[in-house]
Amino acid sequence: MGIIVPGERILELVKNDPTFKEIQDDVRRHRLKKNAASADSAFSPPTADANPNHLEDFKRLVGAAVKKREPED
C-alpha cells in the first residue's frame, strides 16, 4: 500500500517554497539574458568580410529561380 498525495497539494507546497521561487527567478533571469544576447546578435551590423555585392547576387539568384523552364519531352 502507498500514500497518495493530490497533485494540487504538491504544486501548492512547491510554489510556496522560497527555494523554488529563487530557482524560478534564476531561470527567468537566465532566459532573459539569453534572449537579449540572441536579439543583439540578430541585429548586429555586417562584418568587414561581408559580401558587398549581396543585393546583386540575391537579385540574380531570384531571377534564376523564377525563370520559366522549357518543358522536357
N, CA and C atoms as a LAMMPS dump frame, in Angstrom:
ITEM: TIMESTEP
0
ITEM: NUMBER OF ATOMS
219
ITEM: BOX BOUNDS ff ff ff
-5.0000000000000000e+02 5.0000000000000000e+02
-5.0000000000000000e+02 5.0000000000000000e+02
-5.0000000000000000e+02 5.0000000000000000e+02
ITEM: ATOMS id mol type element x y z
1 1 1 N 0.848 -1.18 0
2 1 2 C 0 0 0
3 1 3 C 0.894 1.244 0
4 2 1 N 0.381 2.276 -0.566
5 2 2 C 1.135 3.517 -0.608
6 2 3 C 0.242 4.697 -0.292
7 3 1 N 0.875 5.804 -0.019
8 3 2 C 0.139 7.025 0.281
9 3 3 C -0.004 7.826 -1.018
10 4 1 N -1.187 8.327 -1.252
11 4 2 C -1.439 9.127 -2.443
12 4 3 C -1.64 10.574 -2.02
13 5 1 N -0.87 11.464 -2.653
14 5 2 C -0.991 12.896 -2.379
15 5 3 C -1.524 13.566 -3.644
16 6 1 N -2.581 14.364 -3.512
17 6 2 C -3.116 15.037 -4.7
18 6 3 C -2.085 15.976 -5.329
19 7 1 N -2.09 16.032 -6.653
20 7 2 C -1.144 16.875 -7.382
21 7 3 C -1.267 18.34 -7.022
22 8 1 N -2.492 18.806 -6.77
23 8 2 C -2.679 20.208 -6.402
24 8 3 C -1.932 20.549 -5.112
25 9 1 N -1.945 19.613 -4.183
26 9 2 C -1.273 19.849 -2.895
27 9 3 C 0.242 19.937 -3.094
28 10 1 N 0.786 19.095 -3.954
29 10 2 C 2.23 19.118 -4.226
30 10 3 C 2.608 20.435 -4.886
31 11 1 N 1.828 20.859 -5.89
32 11 2 C 2.104 22.131 -6.548
33 11 3 C 2.011 23.304 -5.576
34 12 1 N 1.041 23.255 -4.691
35 12 2 C 0.882 24.324 -3.697
36 12 3 C 2.111 24.406 -2.788
37 13 1 N 2.608 23.27 -2.36
38 13 2 C 3.794 23.257 -1.499
39 13 3 C 5.028 23.75 -2.245
40 14 1 N 5.176 23.332 -3.49
41 14 2 C 6.348 23.719 -4.269
42 14 3 C 6.315 25.212 -4.585
43 15 1 N 5.144 25.713 -4.962
44 15 2 C 5.031 27.129 -5.318
45 15 3 C 5.28 28.045 -4.134
46 16 1 N 4.939 27.596 -2.95
47 16 2 C 5.123 28.427 -1.763
48 16 3 C 6.503 28.276 -1.136
49 17 1 N 7.316 27.388 -1.662
50 17 2 C 8.656 27.161 -1.129
51 17 3 C 9.584 28.277 -1.608
52 18 1 N 10.262 29.018 -0.7
53 18 2 C 11.128 30.12 -1.112
54 18 3 C 12.302 29.658 -1.992
55 19 1 N 12.801 28.464 -1.759
56 19 2 C 13.903 27.95 -2.567
57 19 3 C 13.454 27.777 -4.011
58 20 1 N 12.259 27.246 -4.199
59 20 2 C 11.721 27.057 -5.54
60 20 3 C 11.552 28.405 -6.24
61 21 1 N 11.094 29.415 -5.502
62 21 2 C 10.918 30.746 -6.091
63 21 3 C 12.26 31.33 -6.531
64 22 1 N 13.311 31.12 -5.739
65 22 2 C 14.65 31.603 -6.117
66 22 3 C 15.137 30.92 -7.39
67 23 1 N 14.945 29.633 -7.461
68 23 2 C 15.37 28.886 -8.648
69 23 3 C 14.588 29.363 -9.867
70 24 1 N 13.292 29.556 -9.693
71 24 2 C 12.456 30.017 -10.791
72 24 3 C 12.893 31.414 -11.267
73 25 1 N 13.217 32.296 -10.338
74 25 2 C 13.702 33.63 -10.697
75 25 3 C 15.041 33.554 -11.427
76 26 1 N 15.931 32.672 -10.982
77 26 2 C 17.22 32.495 -11.655
78 26 3 C 17.024 32.012 -13.094
79 27 1 N 16.112 31.074 -13.281
80 27 2 C 15.841 30.558 -14.619
81 27 3 C 15.28 31.67 -15.504
82 28 1 N 14.374 32.462 -14.974
83 28 2 C 13.805 33.568 -15.759
84 28 3 C 14.888 34.578 -16.143
85 29 1 N 15.763 34.92 -15.196
86 29 2 C 16.844 35.874 -15.499
87 29 3 C 17.769 35.316 -16.571
88 30 1 N 18.095 34.028 -16.457
89 30 2 C 18.969 33.388 -17.445
90 30 3 C 18.325 33.419 -18.829
91 31 1 N 17.026 33.118 -18.91
92 31 2 C 16.334 33.137 -20.204
93 31 3 C 16.285 34.546 -20.776
94 32 1 N 16.06 35.554 -19.93
95 32 2 C 16.04 36.932 -20.412
96 32 3 C 17.395 37.341 -20.977
97 33 1 N 18.473 36.969 -20.252
98 33 2 C 19.815 37.291 -20.738
99 33 3 C 20.095 36.587 -22.054
100 34 1 N 19.694 35.32 -22.14
101 34 2 C 19.93 34.536 -23.357
102 34 3 C 19.163 35.147 -24.526
103 35 1 N 17.895 35.507 -24.297
104 35 2 C 17.092 36.103 -25.368
105 35 3 C 17.627 37.464 -25.772
106 36 1 N 18.098 38.253 -24.817
107 36 2 C 18.653 39.568 -25.135
108 36 3 C 19.931 39.414 -25.954
109 37 1 N 20.752 38.441 -25.606
110 37 2 C 22 38.217 -26.341
111 37 3 C 21.717 37.764 -27.759
112 38 1 N 20.743 36.883 -27.933
113 38 2 C 20.434 36.414 -29.283
114 38 3 C 19.782 37.522 -30.105
115 39 1 N 19.005 38.386 -29.473
116 39 2 C 18.398 39.508 -30.196
117 39 3 C 19.471 40.498 -30.627
118 40 1 N 20.463 40.731 -29.779
119 40 2 C 21.553 41.636 -30.139
120 40 3 C 22.347 41.097 -31.315
121 41 1 N 22.607 39.797 -31.316
122 41 2 C 23.404 39.226 -32.397
123 41 3 C 22.595 39.168 -33.693
124 42 1 N 21.273 39.084 -33.6
125 42 2 C 20.443 39.028 -34.801
126 42 3 C 20.46 40.354 -35.555
127 43 1 N 20.649 41.449 -34.831
128 43 2 C 20.625 42.763 -35.457
129 43 3 C 22 43.427 -35.496
130 44 1 N 23.032 42.616 -35.456
131 44 2 C 24.376 43.183 -35.491
132 44 3 C 24.709 43.62 -36.914
133 45 1 N 25.507 44.666 -37.054
134 45 2 C 25.87 45.125 -38.399
135 45 3 C 26.747 44.108 -39.107
136 46 1 N 26.768 44.131 -40.431
137 46 2 C 27.574 43.151 -41.151
138 46 3 C 29.057 43.322 -40.854
139 47 1 N 29.768 42.241 -40.929
140 47 2 C 31.198 42.281 -40.662
141 47 3 C 31.942 42.798 -41.884
142 48 1 N 33.209 43.057 -41.721
143 48 2 C 34.015 43.617 -42.799
144 48 3 C 34.152 42.646 -43.967
145 49 1 N 34.048 41.339 -43.693
146 49 2 C 34.206 40.368 -44.773
147 49 3 C 32.875 40.008 -45.443
148 50 1 N 31.829 40.765 -45.148
149 50 2 C 30.529 40.504 -45.77
150 50 3 C 30.596 40.791 -47.27
151 51 1 N 29.74 40.139 -48.008
152 51 2 C 29.71 40.28 -49.464
153 51 3 C 29.173 41.664 -49.832
154 52 1 N 29.978 42.524 -50.456
155 52 2 C 29.496 43.855 -50.814
156 52 3 C 28.496 43.824 -51.974
157 53 1 N 28.446 42.716 -52.699
158 53 2 C 27.527 42.585 -53.837
159 53 3 C 26.314 41.731 -53.491
160 54 1 N 25.951 41.678 -52.22
161 54 2 C 24.895 40.757 -51.809
162 54 3 C 23.558 41.064 -52.485
163 55 1 N 23.214 42.319 -52.697
164 55 2 C 21.941 42.649 -53.322
165 55 3 C 21.924 42.177 -54.774
166 56 1 N 23.003 42.416 -55.491
167 56 2 C 23.067 41.97 -56.879
168 56 3 C 23.031 40.449 -56.969
169 57 1 N 23.748 39.787 -56.076
170 57 2 C 23.741 38.317 -56.063
171 57 3 C 22.345 37.789 -55.766
172 58 1 N 21.685 38.411 -54.811
173 58 2 C 20.332 37.992 -54.431
174 58 3 C 19.379 38.143 -55.612
175 59 1 N 19.421 39.292 -56.273
176 59 2 C 18.53 39.528 -57.411
177 59 3 C 18.805 38.532 -58.539
178 60 1 N 20.067 38.229 -58.778
179 60 2 C 20.423 37.273 -59.817
180 60 3 C 19.879 35.885 -59.485
181 61 1 N 20.011 35.464 -58.242
182 61 2 C 19.528 34.141 -57.841
183 61 3 C 18.003 34.072 -57.873
184 62 1 N 17.337 35.141 -57.452
185 62 2 C 15.874 35.153 -57.507
186 62 3 C 15.415 35.108 -58.953
187 63 1 N 16.068 35.877 -59.813
188 63 2 C 15.718 35.855 -61.235
189 63 3 C 15.874 34.476 -61.839
190 64 1 N 16.933 33.78 -61.461
191 64 2 C 17.155 32.427 -61.978
192 64 3 C 16.11 31.463 -61.434
193 65 1 N 15.657 31.68 -60.209
194 65 2 C 14.691 30.776 -59.592
195 65 3 C 13.301 30.926 -60.21
196 66 1 N 12.933 32.136 -60.587
197 66 2 C 11.592 32.344 -61.127
198 66 3 C 11.533 32.198 -62.64
199 67 1 N 12.648 32.027 -63.268
200 67 2 C 12.709 31.892 -64.715
201 67 3 C 11.986 30.617 -65.139
202 68 1 N 11.087 30.748 -66.131
203 68 2 C 10.343 29.584 -66.613
204 68 3 C 11.261 28.692 -67.421
205 69 1 N 11.156 27.422 -67.176
206 69 2 C 11.973 26.456 -67.898
207 69 3 C 11.179 25.853 -69.043
208 70 1 N 11.89 25.466 -70.062
209 70 2 C 11.26 24.801 -71.191
210 70 3 C 10.841 23.394 -70.75
211 71 1 N 9.622 23.001 -71.091
212 71 2 C 9.19 21.639 -70.707
213 71 3 C 10.025 20.591 -71.428
214 72 1 N 10.414 19.599 -70.672
215 72 2 C 11.202 18.499 -71.249
216 72 3 C 10.274 17.437 -71.789
217 73 1 N 10.612 16.892 -72.929
218 73 2 C 9.773 15.845 -73.535
219 73 3 C 10.032 14.519 -72.924
